Amino acid sequence: MFVWKRGGKQYRRGLGSVKARSLARARELAAELRAALADGRHPDEVLGRLAQGGAPIPTMAE
């Protein structure tokens, strides 16, 4: 879970399940999100980029 505040409002985003993402990768992703915040960007920009370029989401049949 990645938590940050902007404009007095608290936001939360999950970083993925432990089955899908290792702890080391979750920590790397959190560092990328902190860097995005430091650059004035919204973390959803980073998460959206990862979602678009990531592997397809498996269906229930898979």
mmCIF file of the N, C-alpha and C atoms, coordinates in Angstrom:
data_MODEL
# 
_entry.id   MODEL 
# 
loop_
_atom_site.group_PDB 
_atom_site.id 
_atom_site.type_symbol 
_atom_site.label_atom_id 
_atom_site.label_alt_id 
_atom_site.label_comp_id 
_atom_site.label_asym_id 
_atom_site.label_entity_id 
_atom_site.label_seq_id 
_atom_site.pdbx_PDB_ins_code 
_atom_site.Cartn_x 
_atom_site.Cartn_y 
_atom_site.Cartn_z 
_atom_site.occupancy 
_atom_site.B_iso_or_equiv 
_atom_site.pdbx_formal_charge 
_atom_site.auth_seq_id 
_atom_site.auth_comp_id 
_atom_site.auth_asym_id 
_atom_site.auth_atom_id 
_atom_site.pdbx_PDB_model_num 
ATOM 1   N N  . MET A 1 1  ? 0.848   -1.165  0.000   1.00 0.00 ? 1  MET A N  1 
ATOM 2   C CA . MET A 1 1  ? 0.000   0.000   0.000   1.00 0.00 ? 1  MET A CA 1 
ATOM 3   C C  . MET A 1 1  ? 0.895   1.229   0.000   1.00 0.00 ? 1  MET A C  1 
ATOM 4   N N  . PHE A 1 2  ? 0.653   2.107   -0.955  1.00 0.00 ? 2  PHE A N  1 
ATOM 5   C CA . PHE A 1 2  ? 1.382   3.373   -1.041  1.00 0.00 ? 2  PHE A CA 1 
ATOM 6   C C  . PHE A 1 2  ? 0.420   4.473   -0.624  1.00 0.00 ? 2  PHE A C  1 
ATOM 7   N N  . VAL A 1 3  ? 0.812   5.256   0.383   1.00 0.00 ? 3  VAL A N  1 
ATOM 8   C CA . VAL A 1 3  ? -0.050  6.306   0.937   1.00 0.00 ? 3  VAL A CA 1 
ATOM 9   C C  . VAL A 1 3  ? 0.691   7.632   0.837   1.00 0.00 ? 3  VAL A C  1 
ATOM 10  N N  . TRP A 1 4  ? -0.028  8.678   0.382   1.00 0.00 ? 4  TRP A N  1 
ATOM 11  C CA . TRP A 1 4  ? 0.557   10.013  0.324   1.00 0.00 ? 4  TRP A CA 1 
ATOM 12  C C  . TRP A 1 4  ? -0.536  11.048  0.528   1.00 0.00 ? 4  TRP A C  1 
ATOM 13  N N  . LYS A 1 5  ? -0.105  12.269  0.848   1.00 0.00 ? 5  LYS A N  1 
ATOM 14  C CA . LYS A 1 5  ? -1.041  13.383  1.017   1.00 0.00 ? 5  LYS A CA 1 
ATOM 15  C C  . LYS A 1 5  ? -0.715  14.453  -0.002  1.00 0.00 ? 5  LYS A C  1 
ATOM 16  N N  . ARG A 1 6  ? -1.782  15.052  -0.519  1.00 0.00 ? 6  ARG A N  1 
ATOM 17  C CA . ARG A 1 6  ? -1.628  16.180  -1.445  1.00 0.00 ? 6  ARG A CA 1 
ATOM 18  C C  . ARG A 1 6  ? -2.826  17.093  -1.224  1.00 0.00 ? 6  ARG A C  1 
ATOM 19  N N  . GLY A 1 7  ? -2.551  18.350  -0.971  1.00 0.00 ? 7  GLY A N  1 
ATOM 20  C CA . GLY A 1 7  ? -3.627  19.309  -0.762  1.00 0.00 ? 7  GLY A CA 1 
ATOM 21  C C  . GLY A 1 7  ? -4.496  18.981  0.441   1.00 0.00 ? 7  GLY A C  1 
ATOM 22  N N  . GLY A 1 8  ? -3.901  18.389  1.469   1.00 0.00 ? 8  GLY A N  1 
ATOM 23  C CA . GLY A 1 8  ? -4.641  18.048  2.676   1.00 0.00 ? 8  GLY A CA 1 
ATOM 24  C C  . GLY A 1 8  ? -5.478  16.787  2.573   1.00 0.00 ? 8  GLY A C  1 
ATOM 25  N N  . LYS A 1 9  ? -5.450  16.129  1.424   1.00 0.00 ? 9  LYS A N  1 
ATOM 26  C CA . LYS A 1 9  ? -6.225  14.909  1.236   1.00 0.00 ? 9  LYS A CA 1 
ATOM 27  C C  . LYS A 1 9  ? -5.276  13.712  1.173   1.00 0.00 ? 9  LYS A C  1 
ATOM 28  N N  . GLN A 1 10 ? -5.683  12.621  1.812   1.00 0.00 ? 10 GLN A N  1 
ATOM 29  C CA . GLN A 1 10 ? -4.870  11.415  1.814   1.00 0.00 ? 10 GLN A CA 1 
ATOM 30  C C  . GLN A 1 10 ? -5.314  10.476  0.691   1.00 0.00 ? 10 GLN A C  1 
ATOM 31  N N  . TYR A 1 11 ? -4.328  9.909   -0.002  1.00 0.00 ? 11 TYR A N  1 
ATOM 32  C CA . TYR A 1 11 ? -4.581  8.974   -1.095  1.00 0.00 ? 11 TYR A CA 1 
ATOM 33  C C  . TYR A 1 11 ? -3.902  7.647   -0.788  1.00 0.00 ? 11 TYR A C  1 
ATOM 34  N N  . ARG A 1 12 ? -4.468  6.562   -1.308  1.00 0.00 ? 12 ARG A N  1 
ATOM 35  C CA . ARG A 1 12 ? -3.890  5.233   -1.132  1.00 0.00 ? 12 ARG A CA 1 
ATOM 36  C C  . ARG A 1 12 ? -3.971  4.473   -2.449  1.00 0.00 ? 12 ARG A C  1 
ATOM 37  N N  . ARG A 1 13 ? -2.922  3.743   -2.743  1.00 0.00 ? 13 ARG A N  1 
ATOM 38  C CA . ARG A 1 13 ? -2.916  2.879   -3.918  1.00 0.00 ? 13 ARG A CA 1 
ATOM 39  C C  . ARG A 1 13 ? -2.229  1.570   -3.537  1.00 0.00 ? 13 ARG A C  1 
ATOM 40  N N  . GLY A 1 14 ? -2.820  0.485   -3.945  1.00 0.00 ? 14 GLY A N  1 
ATOM 41  C CA . GLY A 1 14 ? -2.201  -0.817  -3.736  1.00 0.00 ? 14 GLY A CA 1 
ATOM 42  C C  . GLY A 1 14 ? -1.059  -1.011  -4.723  1.00 0.00 ? 14 GLY A C  1 
ATOM 43  N N  . LEU A 1 15 ? -0.061  -1.758  -4.310  1.00 0.00 ? 15 LEU A N  1 
ATOM 44  C CA . LEU A 1 15 ? 1.089   -2.016  -5.171  1.00 0.00 ? 15 LEU A CA 1 
ATOM 45  C C  . LEU A 1 15 ? 1.064   -3.424  -5.751  1.00 0.00 ? 15 LEU A C  1 
ATOM 46  N N  . GLY A 1 16 ? -0.016  -4.136  -5.557  1.00 0.00 ? 16 GLY A N  1 
ATOM 47  C CA . GLY A 1 16 ? -0.138  -5.486  -6.106  1.00 0.00 ? 16 GLY A CA 1 
ATOM 48  C C  . GLY A 1 16 ? -0.082  -6.538  -5.019  1.00 0.00 ? 16 GLY A C  1 
ATOM 49  N N  . SER A 1 17 ? -0.579  -7.694  -5.349  1.00 0.00 ? 17 SER A N  1 
ATOM 50  C CA . SER A 1 17 ? -0.586  -8.789  -4.381  1.00 0.00 ? 17 SER A CA 1 
ATOM 51  C C  . SER A 1 17 ? 0.810   -9.393  -4.268  1.00 0.00 ? 17 SER A C  1 
ATOM 52  N N  . VAL A 1 18 ? 1.057   -10.072 -3.166  1.00 0.00 ? 18 VAL A N  1 
ATOM 53  C CA . VAL A 1 18 ? 2.360   -10.705 -2.970  1.00 0.00 ? 18 VAL A CA 1 
ATOM 54  C C  . VAL A 1 18 ? 2.568   -11.844 -3.962  1.00 0.00 ? 18 VAL A C  1 
ATOM 55  N N  . LYS A 1 19 ? 1.493   -12.360 -4.511  1.00 0.00 ? 19 LYS A N  1 
ATOM 56  C CA . LYS A 1 19 ? 1.614   -13.415 -5.523  1.00 0.00 ? 19 LYS A CA 1 
ATOM 57  C C  . LYS A 1 19 ? 2.076   -12.842 -6.859  1.00 0.00 ? 19 LYS A C  1 
ATOM 58  N N  . ALA A 1 20 ? 1.716   -11.602 -7.131  1.00 0.00 ? 20 ALA A N  1 
ATOM 59  C CA . ALA A 1 20 ? 2.030   -10.982 -8.419  1.00 0.00 ? 20 ALA A CA 1 
ATOM 60  C C  . ALA A 1 20 ? 3.312   -10.155 -8.385  1.00 0.00 ? 20 ALA A C  1 
ATOM 61  N N  . ARG A 1 21 ? 3.712   -9.675  -7.201  1.00 0.00 ? 21 ARG A N  1 
ATOM 62  C CA . ARG A 1 21 ? 4.848   -8.756  -7.134  1.00 0.00 ? 21 ARG A CA 1 
ATOM 63  C C  . ARG A 1 21 ? 5.670   -9.054  -5.887  1.00 0.00 ? 21 ARG A C  1 
ATOM 64  N N  . SER A 1 22 ? 6.975   -9.182  -6.054  1.00 0.00 ? 22 SER A N  1 
ATOM 65  C CA . SER A 1 22 ? 7.851   -9.448  -4.914  1.00 0.00 ? 22 SER A CA 1 
ATOM 66  C C  . SER A 1 22 ? 7.966   -8.206  -4.029  1.00 0.00 ? 22 SER A C  1 
ATOM 67  N N  . LEU A 1 23 ? 8.402   -8.414  -2.814  1.00 0.00 ? 23 LEU A N  1 
ATOM 68  C CA . LEU A 1 23 ? 8.598   -7.298  -1.892  1.00 0.00 ? 23 LEU A CA 1 
ATOM 69  C C  . LEU A 1 23 ? 9.649   -6.334  -2.441  1.00 0.00 ? 23 LEU A C  1 
ATOM 70  N N  . ALA A 1 24 ? 10.703  -6.880  -3.010  1.00 0.00 ? 24 ALA A N  1 
ATOM 71  C CA . ALA A 1 24 ? 11.749  -6.024  -3.579  1.00 0.00 ? 24 ALA A CA 1 
ATOM 72  C C  . ALA A 1 24 ? 11.186  -5.148  -4.697  1.00 0.00 ? 24 ALA A C  1 
ATOM 73  N N  . ARG A 1 25 ? 10.366  -5.716  -5.573  1.00 0.00 ? 25 ARG A N  1 
ATOM 74  C CA . ARG A 1 25 ? 9.777   -4.932  -6.673  1.00 0.00 ? 25 ARG A CA 1 
ATOM 75  C C  . ARG A 1 25 ? 8.790   -3.903  -6.133  1.00 0.00 ? 25 ARG A C  1 
ATOM 76  N N  . ALA A 1 26 ? 8.024   -4.261  -5.097  1.00 0.00 ? 26 ALA A N  1 
ATOM 77  C CA . ALA A 1 26 ? 7.089   -3.306  -4.492  1.00 0.00 ? 26 ALA A CA 1 
ATOM 78  C C  . ALA A 1 26 ? 7.853   -2.122  -3.901  1.00 0.00 ? 26 ALA A C  1 
ATOM 79  N N  . ARG A 1 27 ? 9.000   -2.385  -3.308  1.00 0.00 ? 27 ARG A N  1 
ATOM 80  C CA . ARG A 1 27 ? 9.822   -1.301  -2.762  1.00 0.00 ? 27 ARG A CA 1 
ATOM 81  C C  . ARG A 1 27 ? 10.374  -0.417  -3.874  1.00 0.00 ? 27 ARG A C  1 
ATOM 82  N N  . GLU A 1 28 ? 10.791  -1.033  -4.987  1.00 0.00 ? 28 GLU A N  1 
ATOM 83  C CA . GLU A 1 28 ? 11.263  -0.252  -6.134  1.00 0.00 ? 28 GLU A CA 1 
ATOM 84  C C  . GLU A 1 28 ? 10.143  0.627   -6.683  1.00 0.00 ? 28 GLU A C  1 
ATOM 85  N N  . LEU A 1 29 ? 8.950   0.057   -6.781  1.00 0.00 ? 29 LEU A N  1 
ATOM 86  C CA . LEU A 1 29 ? 7.806   0.809   -7.282  1.00 0.00 ? 29 LEU A CA 1 
ATOM 87  C C  . LEU A 1 29 ? 7.470   1.972   -6.351  1.00 0.00 ? 29 LEU A C  1 
ATOM 88  N N  . ALA A 1 30 ? 7.521   1.734   -5.042  1.00 0.00 ? 30 ALA A N  1 
ATOM 89  C CA . ALA A 1 30 ? 7.260   2.809   -4.077  1.00 0.00 ? 30 ALA A CA 1 
ATOM 90  C C  . ALA A 1 30 ? 8.284   3.929   -4.241  1.00 0.00 ? 30 ALA A C  1 
ATOM 91  N N  . ALA A 1 31 ? 9.540   3.569   -4.505  1.00 0.00 ? 31 ALA A N  1 
ATOM 92  C CA . ALA A 1 31 ? 10.574  4.585   -4.730  1.00 0.00 ? 31 ALA A CA 1 
ATOM 93  C C  . ALA A 1 31 ? 10.264  5.391   -5.994  1.00 0.00 ? 31 ALA A C  1 
ATOM 94  N N  . GLU A 1 32 ? 9.789   4.715   -7.054  1.00 0.00 ? 32 GLU A N  1 
ATOM 95  C CA . GLU A 1 32 ? 9.400   5.420   -8.282  1.00 0.00 ? 32 GLU A CA 1 
ATOM 96  C C  . GLU A 1 32 ? 8.242   6.377   -8.014  1.00 0.00 ? 32 GLU A C  1 
ATOM 97  N N  . LEU A 1 33 ? 7.291   5.945   -7.196  1.00 0.00 ? 33 LEU A N  1 
ATOM 98  C CA . LEU A 1 33 ? 6.137   6.789   -6.884  1.00 0.00 ? 33 LEU A CA 1 
ATOM 99  C C  . LEU A 1 33 ? 6.549   7.993   -6.047  1.00 0.00 ? 33 LEU A C  1 
ATOM 100 N N  . ARG A 1 34 ? 7.471   7.794   -5.088  1.00 0.00 ? 34 ARG A N  1 
ATOM 101 C CA . ARG A 1 34 ? 7.976   8.925   -4.301  1.00 0.00 ? 34 ARG A CA 1 
ATOM 102 C C  . ARG A 1 34 ? 8.717   9.915   -5.197  1.00 0.00 ? 34 ARG A C  1 
ATOM 103 N N  . ALA A 1 35 ? 9.479   9.403   -6.163  1.00 0.00 ? 35 ALA A N  1 
ATOM 104 C CA . ALA A 1 35 ? 10.194  10.280  -7.096  1.00 0.00 ? 35 ALA A CA 1 
ATOM 105 C C  . ALA A 1 35 ? 9.204   11.069  -7.952  1.00 0.00 ? 35 ALA A C  1 
ATOM 106 N N  . ALA A 1 36 ? 8.122   10.430  -8.368  1.00 0.00 ? 36 ALA A N  1 
ATOM 107 C CA . ALA A 1 36 ? 7.095   11.127  -9.153  1.00 0.00 ? 36 ALA A CA 1 
ATOM 108 C C  . ALA A 1 36 ? 6.498   12.263  -8.336  1.00 0.00 ? 36 ALA A C  1 
ATOM 109 N N  . LEU A 1 37 ? 6.199   12.004  -7.073  1.00 0.00 ? 37 LEU A N  1 
ATOM 110 C CA . LEU A 1 37 ? 5.662   13.055  -6.203  1.00 0.00 ? 37 LEU A CA 1 
ATOM 111 C C  . LEU A 1 37 ? 6.657   14.203  -6.060  1.00 0.00 ? 37 LEU A C  1 
ATOM 112 N N  . ALA A 1 38 ? 7.930   13.874  -5.903  1.00 0.00 ? 38 ALA A N  1 
ATOM 113 C CA . ALA A 1 38 ? 8.958   14.905  -5.759  1.00 0.00 ? 38 ALA A CA 1 
ATOM 114 C C  . ALA A 1 38 ? 9.069   15.761  -7.019  1.00 0.00 ? 38 ALA A C  1 
ATOM 115 N N  . ASP A 1 39 ? 8.767   15.165  -8.179  1.00 0.00 ? 39 ASP A N  1 
ATOM 116 C CA . ASP A 1 39 ? 8.799   15.891  -9.458  1.00 0.00 ? 39 ASP A CA 1 
ATOM 117 C C  . ASP A 1 39 ? 7.499   16.626  -9.743  1.00 0.00 ? 39 ASP A C  1 
ATOM 118 N N  . GLY A 1 40 ? 6.532   16.525  -8.818  1.00 0.00 ? 40 GLY A N  1 
ATOM 119 C CA . GLY A 1 40 ? 5.259   17.211  -9.001  1.00 0.00 ? 40 GLY A CA 1 
ATOM 120 C C  . GLY A 1 40 ? 4.248   16.429  -9.819  1.00 0.00 ? 40 GLY A C  1 
ATOM 121 N N  . ARG A 1 41 ? 4.547   15.161  -10.103 1.00 0.00 ? 41 ARG A N  1 
ATOM 122 C CA . ARG A 1 41 ? 3.618   14.328  -10.871 1.00 0.00 ? 41 ARG A CA 1 
ATOM 123 C C  . ARG A 1 41 ? 2.755   13.505  -9.926  1.00 0.00 ? 41 ARG A C  1 
ATOM 124 N N  . HIS A 1 42 ? 1.621   13.061  -10.410 1.00 0.00 ? 42 HIS A N  1 
ATOM 125 C CA . HIS A 1 42 ? 0.716   12.227  -9.629  1.00 0.00 ? 42 HIS A CA 1 
ATOM 126 C C  . HIS A 1 42 ? 1.160   10.770  -9.770  1.00 0.00 ? 42 HIS A C  1 
ATOM 127 N N  . PRO A 1 43 ? 1.213   10.013  -8.682  1.00 0.00 ? 43 PRO A N  1 
ATOM 128 C CA . PRO A 1 43 ? 1.621   8.610   -8.769  1.00 0.00 ? 43 PRO A CA 1 
ATOM 129 C C  . PRO A 1 43 ? 0.784   7.773   -9.736  1.00 0.00 ? 43 PRO A C  1 
ATOM 130 N N  . ASP A 1 44 ? -0.459  8.156   -9.971  1.00 0.00 ? 44 ASP A N  1 
ATOM 131 C CA . ASP A 1 44 ? -1.286  7.401   -10.916 1.00 0.00 ? 44 ASP A CA 1 
ATOM 132 C C  . ASP A 1 44 ? -0.711  7.448   -12.330 1.00 0.00 ? 44 ASP A C  1 
ATOM 133 N N  . GLU A 1 45 ? 0.062   8.490   -12.655 1.00 0.00 ? 45 GLU A N  1 
ATOM 134 C CA . GLU A 1 45 ? 0.715   8.548   -13.965 1.00 0.00 ? 45 GLU A CA 1 
ATOM 135 C C  . GLU A 1 45 ? 1.689   7.382   -14.110 1.00 0.00 ? 45 GLU A C  1 
ATOM 136 N N  . VAL A 1 46 ? 2.450   7.114   -13.060 1.00 0.00 ? 46 VAL A N  1 
ATOM 137 C CA . VAL A 1 46 ? 3.410   6.008   -13.075 1.00 0.00 ? 46 VAL A CA 1 
ATOM 138 C C  . VAL A 1 46 ? 2.660   4.681   -13.108 1.00 0.00 ? 46 VAL A C  1 
ATOM 139 N N  . LEU A 1 47 ? 1.646   4.550   -12.273 1.00 0.00 ? 47 LEU A N  1 
ATOM 140 C CA . LEU A 1 47 ? 0.887   3.302   -12.227 1.00 0.00 ? 47 LEU A CA 1 
ATOM 141 C C  . LEU A 1 47 ? 0.154   3.056   -13.536 1.00 0.00 ? 47 LEU A C  1 
ATOM 142 N N  . GLY A 1 48 ? -0.361  4.108   -14.153 1.00 0.00 ? 48 GLY A N  1 
ATOM 143 C CA . GLY A 1 48 ? -1.038  3.967   -15.438 1.00 0.00 ? 48 GLY A CA 1 
ATOM 144 C C  . GLY A 1 48 ? -0.084  3.535   -16.533 1.00 0.00 ? 48 GLY A C  1 
ATOM 145 N N  . ARG A 1 49 ? 1.121   4.084   -16.512 1.00 0.00 ? 49 ARG A N  1 
ATOM 146 C CA . ARG A 1 49 ? 2.143   3.709   -17.495 1.00 0.00 ? 49 ARG A CA 1 
ATOM 147 C C  . ARG A 1 49 ? 2.496   2.237   -17.339 1.00 0.00 ? 49 ARG A C  1 
ATOM 148 N N  . LEU A 1 50 ? 2.613   1.777   -16.089 1.00 0.00 ? 50 LEU A N  1 
ATOM 149 C CA . LEU A 1 50 ? 2.934   0.375   -15.853 1.00 0.00 ? 50 LEU A CA 1 
ATOM 150 C C  . LEU A 1 50 ? 1.798   -0.530  -16.298 1.00 0.00 ? 50 LEU A C  1 
ATOM 151 N N  . ALA A 1 51 ? 0.566   -0.089  -16.061 1.00 0.00 ? 51 ALA A N  1 
ATOM 152 C CA . ALA A 1 51 ? -0.590  -0.901  -16.444 1.00 0.00 ? 51 ALA A CA 1 
ATOM 153 C C  . ALA A 1 51 ? -0.690  -1.021  -17.960 1.00 0.00 ? 51 ALA A C  1 
ATOM 154 N N  . GLN A 1 52 ? -0.375  0.040   -18.677 1.00 0.00 ? 52 GLN A N  1 
ATOM 155 C CA . GLN A 1 52 ? -0.463  0.006   -20.138 1.00 0.00 ? 52 GLN A CA 1 
ATOM 156 C C  . GLN A 1 52 ? 0.635   -0.848  -20.749 1.00 0.00 ? 52 GLN A C  1 
ATOM 157 N N  . GLY A 1 53 ? 1.811   -0.826  -20.149 1.00 0.00 ? 53 GLY A N  1 
ATOM 158 C CA . GLY A 1 53 ? 2.934   -1.563  -20.715 1.00 0.00 ? 53 GLY A CA 1 
ATOM 159 C C  . GLY A 1 53 ? 3.158   -2.924  -20.092 1.00 0.00 ? 53 GLY A C  1 
ATOM 160 N N  . GLY A 1 54 ? 2.338   -3.270  -19.111 1.00 0.00 ? 54 GLY A N  1 
ATOM 161 C CA . GLY A 1 54 ? 2.512   -4.533  -18.416 1.00 0.00 ? 54 GLY A CA 1 
ATOM 162 C C  . GLY A 1 54 ? 1.886   -5.703  -19.151 1.00 0.00 ? 54 GLY A C  1 
ATOM 163 N N  . ALA A 1 55 ? 2.005   -6.839  -18.552 1.00 0.00 ? 55 ALA A N  1 
ATOM 164 C CA . ALA A 1 55 ? 1.430   -8.056  -19.124 1.00 0.00 ? 55 ALA A CA 1 
ATOM 165 C C  . ALA A 1 55 ? -0.087  -7.999  -19.026 1.00 0.00 ? 55 ALA A C  1 
ATOM 166 N N  . PRO A 1 56 ? -0.775  -8.665  -19.946 1.00 0.00 ? 56 PRO A N  1 
ATOM 167 C CA . PRO A 1 56 ? -2.235  -8.671  -19.877 1.00 0.00 ? 56 PRO A CA 1 
ATOM 168 C C  . PRO A 1 56 ? -2.721  -9.341  -18.596 1.00 0.00 ? 56 PRO A C  1 
ATOM 169 N N  . ILE A 1 57 ? -3.855  -8.898  -18.117 1.00 0.00 ? 57 ILE A N  1 
ATOM 170 C CA . ILE A 1 57 ? -4.430  -9.461  -16.902 1.00 0.00 ? 57 ILE A CA 1 
ATOM 171 C C  . ILE A 1 57 ? -5.062  -10.801 -17.248 1.00 0.00 ? 57 ILE A C  1 
ATOM 172 N N  . PRO A 1 58 ? -4.678  -11.867 -16.533 1.00 0.00 ? 58 PRO A N  1 
ATOM 173 C CA . PRO A 1 58 ? -5.248  -13.178 -16.852 1.00 0.00 ? 58 PRO A CA 1 
ATOM 174 C C  . PRO A 1 58 ? -6.736  -13.238 -16.518 1.00 0.00 ? 58 PRO A C  1 
ATOM 175 N N  . THR A 1 59 ? -7.460  -14.014 -17.301 1.00 0.00 ? 59 THR A N  1 
ATOM 176 C CA . THR A 1 59 ? -8.887  -14.195 -17.049 1.00 0.00 ? 59 THR A CA 1 
ATOM 177 C C  . THR A 1 59 ? -9.087  -15.345 -16.079 1.00 0.00 ? 59 THR A C  1 
ATOM 178 N N  . MET A 1 60 ? -10.311 -15.531 -15.628 1.00 0.00 ? 60 MET A N  1 
ATOM 179 C CA . MET A 1 60 ? -10.610 -16.634 -14.713 1.00 0.00 ? 60 MET A CA 1 
ATOM 180 C C  . MET A 1 60 ? -10.332 -17.983 -15.383 1.00 0.00 ? 60 MET A C  1 
ATOM 181 N N  . ALA A 1 61 ? -10.532 -18.081 -16.689 1.00 0.00 ? 61 ALA A N  1 
ATOM 182 C CA . ALA A 1 61 ? -10.303 -19.329 -17.408 1.00 0.00 ? 61 ALA A CA 1 
ATOM 183 C C  . ALA A 1 61 ? -8.818  -19.692 -17.452 1.00 0.00 ? 61 ALA A C  1 
ATOM 184 N N  . GLU A 1 62 ? -7.971  -18.688 -17.379 1.00 0.00 ? 62 GLU A N  1 
ATOM 185 C CA . GLU A 1 62 ? -6.532  -18.939 -17.433 1.00 0.00 ? 62 GLU A CA 1 
ATOM 186 C C  . GLU A 1 62 ? -6.038  -19.356 -16.077 1.00 0.00 ? 62 GLU A C  1 
# 
